[in-house]
Amino acid sequence: MNISQLETLLTISKTMSFRKAGELLNLTQPAVSAQIKTLEEEFKTVLIDRNQPVTLTDHGKVFLDHAERILSVVEELKQKLSDLNATPQGHIILGTTSSMAIQILPRVLSYFQDQYPLIKTTIHTMPSSQVMASVENGSVDIGISYIAEKNPNVNSSILYYDSFVLVASPAHPLSQVTHTTIDMLKDMPFIMLAPDTLGRRFLDQIFKKNNIQPNIIMELSSSEEVKRMVEINLGVAVVSKLSIANELKLGSLKIIKVAELEPYHPVAVVYKSGRYLNIAMQQFLSDLKGMPEQSFLGSE
């Protein structure tokens, strides 16, 4: 058994085809078949059902589970050896919300890429509640998100504090006032974030505490989408204060103060407890934690 054979089995499980696996691995189809046949002979079992589409047998699924763990250990070994090099390099997968990706990552990554051009970054945007789960299951290396509570499986370091504000289009009647009460919002058409976002959960708690059933006319997955709908005066919304700096500058949105929305919420960088941090991740975390809070709060 060798690493190449394990990589071939893994690729076949994903492509469900010997031919496609060969194309991805730069191997001929006979070479792919020979590698799998050698594995099956060594372990005296059938790993792949060769009917179309190609699938793993029950033995093959068990084998694949162990093969993935072996490949993960090999990849970690490669990374540790690479980390012995003087120049930081590697790959970081970041998970954050769409508004934070637009709001803070350009400044952070611009500096980081200039200093460490050999470190590649990939960004996945998702609701705030999914960031923590993605860090836990390893689908992202580092997350930047609101944190509502401590998680023993995740290390976190607060970067800055944000708050939520009520916004309306300048054409909306509510924009004529500077502040209002939560009770005045009960019949107002609301554009809401999806229920799995921290901002939505916070707002739901506020409404429940004040016995208000909001008039929700639309639910959207990101603050950017919500802001666009508010700008064309389809309703009012509650969004991150730091996410609307550009809209306030352009005059396309107006803040209306609501006392109940004033609490501040921590935004933190998070990563899985106990996992190996390659030199790229170590450098990124060090730089991120070392940035003054004002670096995140400043507008573009």
Disulfide bonds with the S-S distance in Angstrom:
none
